[in-house]
Amino acid sequence: MKAWTDYPFTWLGDEAGKEAPVREIEVVSYDDNKYCRIKVCGGEDEIKSGYIYQREGRYGEVPPITRRQLAMLANA
């Protein structure tokens, strides 16, 4: 599932605690709780679903992906 995040990835050169760029991601899986496995810039990582957005934007400015959307991914 295509989505976006502004979560900082230190392995991509982002600094923890500082604003990271908004990146397009692919949500690969959901643990049915709060974490998602994602693909970003040729790598994979795991982040909280609250940092995954339905459209391009930043935390608090755009809606996060919903549990219902993630549940559909988990059951696919």
C-alpha positions as CSV (number, residue, x, y, z in Angstrom):
1,M,0.0,0.0,0.0
2,K,1.4,3.4,-1.0
3,A,1.6,6.0,1.8
4,W,3.9,8.8,3.1
5,T,5.9,9.5,6.2
6,D,8.1,12.3,7.6
7,Y,9.7,9.9,10.1
8,P,13.5,10.3,10.4
9,F,15.7,7.4,9.2
10,T,19.2,7.8,10.5
11,W,20.4,5.2,8.0
12,L,19.3,7.6,5.3
13,G,21.2,10.5,6.9
14,D,18.4,12.0,8.9
15,E,19.2,13.3,12.3
16,A,17.0,12.0,15.2
17,G,14.9,14.8,16.7
18,K,15.2,17.0,13.6
19,E,12.7,17.4,10.8
20,A,13.1,14.8,8.1
21,P,11.8,15.1,4.5
22,V,8.4,13.7,3.6
23,R,9.0,10.4,1.7
24,E,6.7,8.1,-0.3
25,I,6.8,4.6,1.2
26,E,5.2,1.2,0.6
27,V,3.5,-0.4,3.6
28,V,4.4,-4.0,3.5
29,S,2.8,-5.4,6.7
30,Y,1.0,-4.5,9.9
31,D,1.4,-6.3,13.2
32,D,-2.3,-5.8,14.2
33,N,-1.1,-3.5,17.0
34,K,0.8,-0.3,16.1
35,Y,3.9,-1.2,14.0
36,C,4.2,-1.4,10.3
37,R,7.0,-2.9,8.1
38,I,7.7,-0.4,5.3
39,K,9.9,-0.1,2.2
40,V,11.6,3.3,1.8
41,C,14.3,4.5,-0.6
42,G,15.4,0.9,-1.4
43,G,15.6,-0.3,2.2
44,E,13.2,-1.6,4.8
45,D,12.3,-0.5,8.3
46,E,9.6,-0.7,11.0
47,I,7.8,2.4,12.3
48,K,4.6,3.2,14.3
49,S,1.5,3.5,12.2
50,G,0.8,7.0,13.5
51,Y,3.7,8.2,11.4
52,I,2.2,6.8,8.2
53,Y,0.0,9.2,6.3
54,Q,-2.7,8.8,3.7
55,R,-1.3,11.6,1.5
56,E,1.9,13.6,1.2
57,G,2.4,15.9,4.3
58,R,3.6,16.2,7.8
59,Y,2.5,14.8,11.2
60,G,-0.6,16.8,12.3
61,E,-1.2,18.3,8.9
62,V,-2.5,15.3,7.1
63,P,-4.5,12.3,8.3
64,P,-2.7,9.2,9.4
65,I,-3.5,5.9,7.8
66,T,-6.4,4.2,9.6
67,R,-6.5,0.9,11.5
68,R,-9.2,-0.2,9.1
69,Q,-6.9,0.4,6.1
70,L,-4.1,-1.4,7.9
71,A,-6.4,-4.3,8.8
72,M,-7.2,-4.7,5.1
73,L,-3.5,-4.9,4.4
74,A,-3.0,-7.5,7.1
75,N,-5.8,-9.7,5.8
76,A,-4.7,-9.5,2.1
